[in-house]
Amino acid sequence: MSRIQRDDKRADAALWTIKQGQRKTTGDKNMTGTRAATDTRTATDTRAAARLGSQIETRVVLITPEKAQEWLDGATDFKNRPIKEGIIVKYARAMSSGDWQMNGETMKFANRKGSSVLIDGQHRALASIKSGKSFTSLVVFGVPEETYTSMDSGTLRQPADFLSRKGHQYVHSVVAAARMLFSEKATGNPTNRGRGSVATNQEILDMVSSTPELEDSAVAVYTIAGGHSKLLTPAISTYLHYRFGQIDGEWRDLFFHGLYVGAGLKAKSPILLLRNRLIDNLANATKLTASARTALAIKAWNALIEDRAIAMLKFSGKKEKFPTIVGLD
């Protein structure tokens, strides 16, 4: 290699080094600018958080029915969400039974016109008044009123979530069937969803714990019906499978096998009448309610157990009382 060639090579290498240095310098400047912008935003957020933190006060408070009434009276000019009577009844029942627990959830107050106004917790306050029971809660004072629209926006934990953690199977069917049992106990109608028939999470978990056969029924229903029968919902089937089994396990198995499989049914069998009625329902534009389907299944079961021949199967919820299961105490 000649001297000129060597010089050209060194020059190219030097130029490459210079360009690399320029790129690094530019990059460092860009990074410095990015860090500066980030630091500015962080400082702004920190100052905002500090201002908000200086306004907020958190205390653990024993809330008596009298204090709850005082708080509600002081919030009459605040536009809160509509009252749900069923929620108040459910909460009050939990307070009366001792199931209500302090779990870190808060009641919230906002500063409004120089006063602290309750903006989150009215149902709990009303439940305390209704039950006559005091409860302890974490209370947050000084929450900005405009944050009201963001409250209660998280996903609520349901009994099925707790059961899944413990390894239970078909938890949604089990929980729904437990709700039906609770409603039946409270009102005499397992499909009633009115006031007083809505169970708390703890009441559902207690029902499942005291009735382990519900899970056995859920497993059996999914085995027989293939998991997703449209004739009866898995929840209704689980409830009925458990209830019918309390009377006669063999007849119960015959009933559900005939309903879902359809083999070997005689022409005037109440199981066949029910099966055909529910199949027709799938093709109709106007569907039977869950209450009507449950009632028809109970009527077919009653006819089977009493060995009664029936020509048709119908139920009018407005004109007749919800049927009871023959053989249950």
C-alpha positions in Angstrom: 0.0 0.0 0.0 1.4 3.4 -1.0 1.8 6.3 1.4 -1.0 8.2 -0.4 -3.3 5.2 0.1 -2.4 5.0 3.8 -3.1 8.7 4.3 -6.5 8.4 2.5 -7.4 5.5 4.8 -6.4 7.4 7.9 -8.5 10.4 6.7 -11.5 8.2 6.2 -11.2 6.7 9.6 -10.8 10.1 11.2 -13.9 11.4 9.3 -15.9 8.4 10.5 -14.8 9.1 14.1 -15.9 12.8 13.8 -19.3 11.8 12.4 -19.8 9.3 15.2 -18.9 12.0 17.7 -21.4 14.4 16.1 -24.1 11.8 16.3 -23.4 11.1 19.9 -23.4 14.8 20.7 -26.7 15.3 19.0 -28.1 12.2 20.7 -26.9 13.5 24.1 -28.6 16.8 23.4 -31.8 15.0 22.5 -31.6 12.8 25.6 -30.9 15.9 27.7 -34.0 17.6 26.2 -36.1 14.5 26.9 -34.9 14.2 30.4 -35.5 17.9 31.0 -39.1 17.5 29.7 -39.6 14.5 31.8 -38.2 16.2 34.9 -40.5 19.2 34.3 -43.6 16.9 34.0 -42.5 15.0 37.1 -42.0 18.1 39.1 -45.4 19.4 38.0 -47.1 16.1 38.9 -45.3 16.1 42.3 -46.4 19.6 43.1 -50.0 18.7 42.1 -49.9 15.6 44.3 -48.5 17.6 47.2 -51.3 20.2 46.9 -53.9 17.4 46.7 -52.2 15.5 49.6 -52.3 18.6 51.8 -56.1 18.8 51.3 -56.9 15.2 52.0 -57.3 13.7 55.5 -58.0 10.0 56.2 -59.4 8.7 59.5 -60.9 5.4 60.8 -64.4 6.3 62.1 -67.0 4.5 64.0 -70.2 5.4 62.2 -73.3 5.2 64.3 -76.8 5.4 62.9 -77.0 8.9 64.3 -73.8 10.0 62.6 -74.9 8.4 59.4 -78.1 10.4 59.5 -76.2 13.6 60.2 -73.9 13.0 57.2 -76.9 12.3 54.9 -78.7 15.5 56.1 -75.6 17.5 55.3 -75.5 16.1 51.7 -79.0 17.0 50.6 -77.9 19.5 48.0 -75.4 17.1 46.4 -76.7 15.3 43.4 -75.8 11.7 44.2 -76.8 8.6 42.3 -80.4 7.2 42.7 -81.0 5.1 45.9 -81.3 1.4 45.3 -83.5 -0.1 48.0 -82.3 -3.6 47.4 -78.7 -2.6 48.1 -79.7 -1.0 51.4 -81.6 -4.1 52.4 -78.6 -6.3 51.5 -76.1 -4.1 53.4 -78.4 -3.8 56.4 -78.8 -7.5 56.6 -75.0 -7.9 56.6 -74.6 -5.3 59.4 -77.3 -7.0 61.5 -75.8 -10.4 61.1 -72.3 -9.3 61.9 -71.0 -10.1 58.5 -70.1 -6.5 57.6 -66.3 -6.0 57.8 -63.9 -3.1 57.5 -61.9 -4.0 54.4 -60.2 -0.8 53.5 -63.0 0.6 51.3 -63.7 4.2 52.0 -66.5 6.7 52.5 -65.6 10.0 50.9 -66.3 13.6 51.6 -65.7 16.7 49.4 -65.2 20.3 50.5 -68.3 22.1 49.2 -69.3 25.6 50.1 -67.1 25.5 53.2 -68.5 22.2 54.5 -67.6 18.5 54.2 -70.2 16.8 52.1 -70.7 13.0 51.8 -70.2 12.1 48.1 -69.6 8.3 48.4 -71.2 6.0 50.9 -74.9 6.9 51.0 -76.1 3.3 50.8 -73.8 2.3 53.7 -75.1 5.2 55.7 -78.7 4.3 55.0 -78.1 0.6 55.8 -76.7 1.7 59.2 -79.9 3.6 59.9 -82.1 0.8 58.7 -80.3 -1.9 60.7 -79.7 0.3 63.8 -76.1 -0.9 63.8 -72.9 1.0 63.9 -69.9 0.1 61.7 -66.3 1.1 61.3 -65.0 2.5 58.1 -62.0 4.3 56.6 -63.2 7.8 55.8 -61.5 10.2 53.4 -62.1 14.0 53.8 -61.1 16.6 51.2 -61.6 14.6 48.0 -62.1 16.9 45.0 -65.8 16.9 44.1 -65.0 16.5 40.4 -63.6 13.0 41.0 -67.1 11.7 41.8 -67.5 10.5 38.2 -64.5 8.2 38.5 -65.7 6.5 41.7 -66.8 2.8 41.7 -65.4 2.3 38.2 -63.3 -0.8 39.0 -64.4 -4.4 38.5 -66.3 -5.6 41.6 -65.2 -8.9 43.1 -67.9 -11.5 42.9 -68.4 -14.8 44.9 -67.3 -16.7 41.8 -63.9 -15.0 42.1 -63.4 -16.2 45.6 -64.5 -19.7 44.8 -62.2 -19.9 41.8 -59.3 -19.1 44.1 -60.2 -22.1 46.2 -60.2 -24.4 43.3 -64.0 -24.9 42.9 -65.4 -26.1 39.6 -68.2 -24.4 37.5 -68.3 -21.5 39.9 -70.7 -19.4 37.9 -73.3 -22.1 37.9 -72.7 -22.9 41.5 -73.0 -19.2 42.6 -76.2 -18.6 40.4 -77.8 -21.8 41.9 -76.9 -20.6 45.4 -78.6 -17.3 44.6 -81.7 -19.2 43.7 -81.6 -21.1 46.9 -81.2 -17.9 48.9 -84.1 -16.3 47.0 -86.3 -19.4 47.5 -85.5 -19.3 51.3 -86.3 -15.5 51.5 -89.4 -15.3 49.2 -90.5 -18.8 48.3 -89.6 -18.2 44.7 -86.1 -19.1 43.5 -86.3 -16.8 40.6 -87.4 -13.7 42.6 -85.1 -10.8 42.2 -87.0 -8.3 44.3 -86.2 -6.5 47.5 -85.0 -8.8 50.2 -84.1 -11.6 47.8 -80.6 -10.3 46.8 -77.9 -12.0 48.8 -74.6 -10.5 49.9 -71.3 -12.0 48.8 -70.9 -13.5 52.3 -74.4 -15.0 52.2 -73.7 -16.6 48.9 -70.3 -18.0 50.1 -72.0 -19.3 53.2 -74.7 -21.0 51.1 -72.1 -22.7 48.9 -70.1 -23.8 52.0 -73.2 -25.3 53.6 -74.4 -26.9 50.4 -71.4 -28.7 48.8 -73.8 -30.8 46.7 -74.4 -27.8 44.5 -71.0 -28.3 42.9 -71.7 -32.0 42.4 -74.9 -31.0 40.6 -73.1 -28.4 38.5 -70.6 -31.1 37.4 -73.4 -33.5 36.6 -75.3 -31.0 34.6 -72.3 -30.1 32.5 -71.7 -33.8 31.9 -75.2 -34.6 30.8 -76.0 -31.4 28.9 -72.6 -31.0 27.3 -71.9 -27.9 29.2 -74.0 -25.3 27.4 -77.6 -26.5 26.9 -79.9 -23.8 25.7 -83.0 -25.6 27.0 -82.4 -24.6 30.6 -79.5 -22.4 31.7 -76.7 -24.2 33.6 -77.7 -22.2 36.7 -81.4 -23.3 36.6 -80.3 -26.9 35.8 -77.9 -26.9 38.7 -80.5 -25.6 41.2 -83.1 -28.1 40.0 -80.7 -31.0 39.9 -79.8 -30.4 43.5 -83.4 -29.9 44.6 -84.8 -32.9 42.8 -81.9 -35.0 44.1 -83.0 -34.2 47.7 -86.2 -36.1 46.9 -85.1 -39.0 44.7 -81.7 -39.4 43.1 -82.7 -42.0 40.6 -85.8 -40.1 39.4 -83.6 -37.0 39.2 -81.1 -38.7 37.0 -83.9 -40.1 34.8 -85.5 -36.6 34.5 -82.3 -34.9 33.4 -81.1 -37.6 31.1 -84.5 -37.6 29.4 -84.6 -33.8 29.2 -81.2 -33.4 27.6 -80.7 -36.6 25.7 -84.3 -37.3 24.8 -84.0 -41.1 24.3 -86.6 -43.6 25.5 -89.3 -41.1 26.4 -92.9 -42.2 26.2 -95.4 -40.1 24.2 -97.2 -38.7 27.2 -94.2 -38.3 29.4 -94.0 -35.0 31.2 -90.3 -34.9 30.5 -91.0 -35.1 26.8 -93.6 -32.4 27.1 -91.1 -30.2 28.8 -88.3 -31.0 26.3 -90.6 -30.2 23.3 -91.8 -27.0 25.0 -88.3 -25.8 25.6 -87.2 -26.8 22.1 -90.1 -24.8 20.6 -89.1 -21.9 22.8 -85.7 -21.8 21.0 -87.4 -21.2 17.7 -89.8 -18.5 19.0 -89.1 -14.8 18.6 -90.5 -14.2 22.1 -88.5 -16.3 24.6 -89.8 -17.7 27.9 -88.3 -16.0 30.9 -86.0 -17.8 33.2 -88.8 -17.8 35.8 -91.2 -19.4 33.3 -88.7 -22.1 32.3 -88.0 -22.9 35.9 -91.7 -23.2 36.7 -92.3 -25.5 33.7 -89.5 -27.8 34.8 -90.9 -28.0 38.3 -94.4 -28.7 37.0 -93.0 -31.5 34.8 -91.1 -32.9 37.8 -94.2 -32.8 40.0 -96.2 -34.7 37.4 -93.4 -37.3 37.0 -93.1 -37.9 40.8 -96.9 -38.1 41.3 -97.3 -40.3 38.2 -99.8 -37.9 36.7 -100.6 -37.8 33.0 -100.7 -34.2 31.7 -101.8 -33.1 28.2 -100.0 -29.7 28.1 -97.4 -27.7 30.0 -97.9 -24.0 30.6 -97.2 -21.3 33.2 -98.6 -17.8 33.5 -96.5 -15.8 36.0 -99.2 -13.0 36.2 -102.1 -15.4 36.8 -100.7 -18.2 38.9 -98.5 -18.7 41.9 -95.0 -20.0 41.3 -95.1 -23.8 41.8 -93.4 -25.5 44.7 -91.4 -28.7 44.3 -93.4 -31.7 45.5 -91.6 -33.7 48.2 -89.6 -30.9 49.7 -90.1 -30.0 53.3 
